[in-house]
């Protein structure tokens, strides 16, 4: 339609009242959040999950985040995160390396 819109958002922050600084902080926060959710969906297919009973979805999410952190910290190979997860499922030694046991 060619018409512009304006939205107002309110944030509580200790940052000084500088629109550019606050904009960059908010964008940076959402980039981290979006990357995490994208990784959880790609690696653990979280969006396709049918876990609904009691606390199963939350429990799985917590375990998936812990596993993703461990996969991220493992630097002996340059494989992708999904490849590292698959390799850990097939190789007891590599899984032990990821779990640091």
C-alpha positions in Angstrom: 0.0 0.0 0.0 3.0 2.3 0.3 2.0 3.4 3.8 4.5 3.2 6.6 3.8 2.1 10.2 5.3 3.0 13.5 5.6 0.7 16.5 6.6 1.7 20.1 8.4 -0.8 22.3 9.4 -0.3 25.9 12.5 -1.8 27.5 13.9 -1.7 31.0 17.6 -1.3 30.8 20.6 0.2 32.5 22.0 1.4 29.2 22.1 5.1 28.5 19.1 6.5 26.5 20.8 6.1 23.1 18.5 4.6 20.4 21.4 3.1 18.4 23.0 1.5 21.4 19.7 0.0 22.6 18.8 -1.2 19.0 22.1 -3.0 18.7 21.8 -4.6 22.1 18.2 -5.9 21.3 19.3 -7.1 17.9 22.3 -8.9 19.3 20.2 -10.6 22.0 17.6 -11.9 19.4 20.4 -13.1 17.1 21.7 -15.3 19.9 18.2 -16.5 20.6 17.3 -17.2 17.0 20.6 -19.1 16.5 20.0 -21.3 19.5 16.4 -22.1 18.4 17.5 -22.8 14.8 20.3 -25.1 16.1 17.9 -27.0 18.3 15.4 -27.4 15.5 18.0 -28.5 12.9 20.0 -30.8 15.2 17.3 -32.2 17.4 14.2 -31.6 15.2 12.6 -29.8 18.2 9.8 -28.2 16.2 8.6 -31.6 14.9 8.6 -33.1 18.4 5.4 -34.7 19.6 6.4 -34.6 23.3 3.5 -33.1 25.2 2.9 -35.2 28.3 3.6 -33.5 31.6 7.0 -31.9 31.5 8.5 -34.0 28.8 9.0 -31.1 26.3 10.7 -29.0 28.8 12.9 -31.9 30.0 13.9 -32.7 26.5 14.7 -29.1 25.7 17.0 -28.8 28.7 18.8 -32.0 27.8 19.1 -30.9 24.1 20.6 -27.6 25.2 23.2 -29.4 27.4 24.0 -31.7 24.5 24.3 -28.8 22.1 26.7 -27.1 24.4 28.9 -30.2 24.7 28.8 -30.7 20.9 29.8 -27.0 20.5 32.8 -27.4 22.9 34.2 -30.4 21.1 36.8 -29.0 18.7 38.8 -32.1 17.6 36.9 -32.2 14.3 35.5 -29.5 12.1 32.4 -31.6 11.3 29.0 -29.8 11.5 26.9 -30.1 14.7 24.5 -32.6 13.1 27.5 -34.7 12.0 29.0 -34.6 15.4 25.7 -35.7 17.0 25.5 -38.5 14.5 29.1 -39.6 15.0 28.5 -39.5 18.8 25.6 -41.9 18.4 27.7 -44.3 16.4 31.1 -44.1 18.1 31.5 -44.8 21.8 34.9 -43.2 21.9 33.8 -40.0 20.3 30.7 -39.8 22.5 33.0 -40.2 25.6 35.2 -37.4 24.2 32.1 -35.1 23.9 30.9 -36.1 27.4 34.5 -35.6 28.7 34.5 -39.0 30.5 
